[in-house]
């Protein structure tokens, strides 16, 4: 069974202007894939003058993968496109750096260009369902009701980054209003802002009005909400379908 799928960057010299991706490569657990500028010394050749002759190595390890950086000077950045800017850095010469992301993008700095190598890890291992446990049920970490308007507001805030742009600017309140109007005709700037304030309290990003100290409003409230929601999967891509549904 294949463990990971590697999608190479486009080849600017392939005669198609670099517009089409190259053939994905599949690795089973324990298999390795070396990459770099040299076609002779690597499993995956990346023909760019800014890429080292032997740039690195990807190794499949069951349900995850590791990255080795063979470059002497360049740090590689591994981004989580679904994680609101979440990333890890692999320093020059670092070997066997574990990558925890299910979908990742290795960004190779190459003489002014940033070359993306996408890696998918579709294999998952899960703990089996527990049965016969005694005692009280564990309280949910975040009690969110997907049928409520506040969740639609949160989904609309997260949408640009869930669509595959991890550093996309967050929508303004006016843009959220416009996005929600098809399913919530009465949406307004005031109602959307109220729901944002409510979410900040509900998710414990700020105290409630009865305990809050007077003063300036919490800076970066929308950014904090989106970061928390995406880091803990409070909003997923399939939740975006709810934006079109009329809400109570």
C-alpha positions in Angstrom: 0.0 0.0 0.0 1.3 3.4 -0.9 2.0 5.7 2.0 2.7 9.1 0.4 2.3 10.8 -3.0 4.9 13.3 -4.2 3.8 15.9 -6.8 6.9 17.5 -8.3 7.1 21.2 -9.3 6.4 22.0 -12.9 9.3 21.8 -15.3 9.8 25.1 -17.1 11.7 23.3 -19.9 9.0 20.7 -20.7 7.8 22.5 -23.8 4.5 23.5 -22.2 5.7 26.6 -20.5 5.5 25.0 -17.1 1.7 25.0 -17.1 1.1 21.3 -16.4 2.2 19.3 -13.3 4.5 16.4 -13.7 3.6 12.8 -13.0 3.0 12.1 -9.3 5.4 9.7 -7.6 4.2 7.1 -5.0 6.2 5.7 -2.2 5.4 2.7 0.0 6.5 2.6 3.7 10.3 2.4 3.9 10.9 3.7 0.4 13.0 6.8 -0.2 13.0 9.5 -2.9 16.0 11.7 -3.5 15.6 15.0 -5.3 17.9 17.7 -6.8 19.2 19.3 -9.9 21.2 16.2 -11.1 19.1 13.7 -13.1 21.9 11.1 -12.7 22.1 11.2 -9.0 18.4 11.6 -8.0 15.1 9.9 -8.3 13.4 13.2 -9.0 15.3 15.8 -11.0 14.4 19.4 -10.6 16.2 21.2 -13.5 16.7 24.6 -11.9 20.1 26.3 -11.5 19.2 27.3 -8.0 18.6 23.8 -6.7 21.5 21.8 -5.3 22.7 18.8 -7.3 21.6 16.6 -4.4 19.0 18.8 -2.6 17.2 16.4 -0.3 15.4 13.2 0.4 11.9 12.2 1.3 11.3 8.9 3.1 7.9 7.3 3.7 7.3 6.1 7.2 4.0 4.4 7.4 1.4 7.1 8.2 3.9 10.0 8.0 7.1 11.0 6.2 10.4 12.5 6.9 12.5 15.1 5.1 16.3 15.4 4.8 17.9 18.6 3.7 21.1 18.0 1.8 21.7 21.7 1.0 24.7 23.3 2.7 23.1 26.8 2.9 19.3 26.8 2.2 16.6 26.3 4.7 13.6 24.4 3.4 10.1 25.5 4.6 7.4 22.8 4.8 4.0 24.5 4.7 0.6 23.1 5.8 -1.7 24.7 3.2 -4.7 23.8 5.4 -3.3 25.2 8.6 -3.6 29.0 8.4 0.2 29.6 7.8 1.4 26.6 9.9 4.8 25.5 8.8 8.1 23.9 9.9 11.6 24.8 8.9 14.3 22.2 8.0 17.7 23.7 8.4 20.6 23.0 6.0 22.1 19.6 6.6 19.2 18.4 8.8 18.4 14.8 8.4 15.2 12.8 9.1 12.9 15.8 10.1 9.4 14.4 10.7 6.6 16.2 8.9 3.2 16.0 10.7 1.0 17.4 7.9 -1.4 15.3 5.9 -1.0 17.6 3.0 2.3 19.5 2.8 4.2 21.8 0.4 8.0 21.8 0.5 9.2 25.2 -0.6 12.6 25.2 -2.1 14.3 28.6 -2.4 16.1 28.6 -5.8 17.9 31.7 -7.1 15.0 34.0 -6.6 12.3 31.4 -7.3 10.3 29.4 -4.8 9.7 25.9 -6.1 6.8 24.0 -4.5 7.0 20.2 -4.1 3.7 18.9 -2.8 3.5 15.8 -0.6 0.3 14.0 0.2 0.1 11.4 3.0 -3.3 9.7 2.4 -2.7 6.7 4.7 -4.1 7.1 8.2 -3.9 4.9 11.3 -6.6 5.4 13.9 -7.3 4.1 17.4 -10.2 1.6 17.4 -13.5 2.5 19.1 -13.5 2.1 22.8 -16.3 0.2 24.5 -17.3 -0.6 28.0 -15.7 2.4 29.6 -17.1 3.6 33.0 -17.3 7.1 34.3 -18.5 10.5 33.1 -18.2 11.4 29.5 -15.3 13.7 28.6 -16.5 17.3 28.1 -15.9 18.6 24.6 -13.0 20.9 24.1 -14.9 23.4 22.0 -18.7 23.3 22.1 -19.7 24.6 18.6 -23.1 24.1 17.0 -22.8 23.9 13.2 -26.5 24.9 12.8 -26.0 28.3 14.4 -25.2 31.6 12.7 -22.0 32.1 14.6 -20.6 29.0 13.0 -21.5 30.3 9.5 -19.6 33.5 10.4 -16.6 31.5 11.5 -16.7 29.3 8.4 -16.8 32.5 6.2 -13.8 33.9 8.0 -11.9 30.6 7.5 -12.9 30.1 3.9 -10.0 31.9 2.0 -7.5 29.8 3.9 -9.4 26.6 3.6 -9.6 27.0 -0.2 -5.8 26.4 -0.3 -4.3 29.9 0.3 -2.7 29.6 3.8 -1.6 33.2 3.9 -4.7 34.7 2.3 -5.9 37.9 4.0 -9.0 37.4 6.1 -12.3 38.8 4.7 -13.6 42.1 6.1 -16.8 42.2 8.0 -18.5 43.6 4.9 -17.2 40.7 2.8 -18.5 38.2 5.3 -21.9 39.9 5.2 -22.0 39.6 1.4 -20.8 35.9 1.6 -23.6 35.0 4.0 -26.5 36.9 2.4 -27.6 34.0 0.1 -28.4 31.9 3.2 -28.9 34.6 5.7 -30.8 37.6 4.0 -30.9 39.6 7.2 -27.1 39.5 7.7 -25.7 42.9 8.5 -22.4 44.4 9.6 -23.8 44.7 13.2 -25.0 41.1 13.3 -21.8 39.7 11.9 -19.7 41.8 14.3 -21.8 40.6 17.2 -21.2 37.0 16.2 -17.5 37.6 16.0 -17.5 39.1 19.5 -19.6 36.1 20.7 -17.2 33.6 19.2 -14.2 35.4 20.9 -15.9 34.9 24.3 -17.2 31.4 23.5 -13.8 30.1 22.4 -12.2 31.9 25.4 -10.1 34.3 23.4 -11.4 37.1 25.6 -13.5 37.4 28.9 -17.2 37.9 28.8 -18.8 41.4 29.1 -19.5 40.9 32.8 -15.8 40.4 33.6 -14.0 42.2 30.8 -12.0 45.3 31.8 -12.9 48.5 29.9 -10.4 49.4 27.2 -9.5 48.8 23.6 -11.0 45.8 21.8 -8.9 42.7 21.4 -6.4 43.2 18.6 -6.3 40.6 15.9 -9.6 39.1 17.0 -10.5 37.6 13.6 -6.9 36.3 13.1 -7.0 34.7 16.5 -10.4 33.0 15.8 -9.3 31.7 12.4 -5.9 30.5 13.7 -7.6 28.6 16.5 -10.4 27.1 14.3 -7.9 25.8 11.7 -5.3 24.5 14.1 -7.9 22.4 15.9 -10.1 21.5 12.9 -13.1 23.4 14.3 -13.9 24.3 10.7 -13.1 21.9 7.8 -13.4 22.4 4.1 -16.6 20.3 3.9 -18.2 22.8 6.4 -18.0 25.5 3.7 -21.1 23.9 2.1 -23.1 25.2 5.1 -22.5 28.8 4.0 -25.3 28.4 1.4 -27.8 27.0 3.9 -30.4 29.2 5.5 -29.7 29.4 9.2 -31.9 30.0 12.2 
